Amino acid sequence: MWNQIMRVYQRAIWSWEGFIHVAKTEGSLAQWLVGNFCFAILAFVLPISAGERGLLLMGGIIVLAAECMNTAIERVVDDIGTDKRDAAKQAKDCGSAAVALTAIGVGVAWVCVIAGLIW
């Protein structure tokens, strides 16, 4: 039992270290954090359901996760080599597209929730 608790604890430490690395090295994560903070306040101020609020907050967290995965892709590609290669560019572009698509998805959710409040 104690072994399992220590494994969960160690995984949490590794995850936190990864998040801190991304926060220190990727300016875009800081932008997403500021955006999430502002939108979280809005989500708690607006008269929306708990489900809508949860969806919007979860979406913001998913964007942060996508940014972390994009950074991981970039690190691995850069570690393999610094030569200009089509596959390396494509991998990095795909990671960036994943972040953009998650952000668009959250934007669509916000539009739907706001439209529901207006109509």
Sequence and secondary structure as in RCSB ss.txt:
>XXXX:A:sequence
MWNQIMRVYQRAIWSWEGFIHVAKTEGSLAQWLVGNFCFAILAFVLPISAGERGLLLMGGIIVLAAECMNTAIER
VVDDIGTDKRDAAKQAKDCGSAAVALTAIGVGVAWVCVIAGLIW
>XXXX:A:secstr
 HHHHHHHHHHHHHHHHHHHHHHHH HHHHHHHHHHHHHHHHHHHS   HHHHHHHHHHHHHHHHHHHHHHHHHH
HHHHH  S  HHHHHHHHHHHHHHHHHHHHHHHHHHHHHHHHH 
